[in-house]
Amino acid sequence: MKKNQLREIVKEILQEESKGINDPVKPGILKDRLGNLTCTKVRAAKAGLKDKGTHYAKALQRYLNYHCK
């Protein structure tokens, strides 16, 4: 195997791994579960959670941070 061929293979593998690194994990998870989003609904849903580390919990917190004061 020549150096150029090896370089091309490594380049392809790195490009495949980097695809989607900034893509949203679960788009629309709040809208699917809660319907029309309001700060009150989101706060109530977050207060009722037992596991605070799920994607859903993080999405709720993100909504509160960006949309509610």
N, C-alpha and C positions, 0 to 999 in steps of 0.2 A: 504494500500500500504506500502510495506516495504521500508526501506531506500535504499537498494541495487537496487530495481526496479526503484525507483525515480531517483537515480543517473544514471542509464543506460538510462532512458528516456531523462534526461537533456543532457547527453553526446551525444546522437544521434541528438538532436535538434541543439546543438552547432556545430556539424560536418556538418550538412546540411547547416547551415547559412554560414559557413566559406568556403564552396566549391565555387571556382571561384572568390574569392575576388581579386586575382591577374591576372585573365584572361583578355586578351585584349577585349575591349568593341566592337569595330568595326574593325576587322582585314581586311586589304586590301582595306580600304576606299579610300586611295589616288590612288592606282593602278587602281581601278575601275573607278574613275572619271577623272583622268589625263592621264592614259595610261603609257607611258614611262616617268619616273620621272627624271627631271633635276632641278637644283637649280633655274634656270630662270623661268620654268613653275610653280614651287611651290611658288616663290615670287610673280609672277603675279596673281596667284589664291588667295593668301592671301591678296594682296592689293585690290582685287575686292570684298572682303567680307564686308557685313554690320554688321552681327552679329559675333563678335569675340569670343563668348563663346561656340560655337558648338563643337561637337566631330571632325568635319571636320577641323575647324580652329585650334584646338589644335593639331591635327595630322599634319597639315601643319607646325606649329611652331616646333613641335618635330622633323620633318624631317629636317628643317633648322638648328636646334640646333646640330643635330648629323651628318649631312652629308655635310653641306655647311659652308664655312669659310668666 
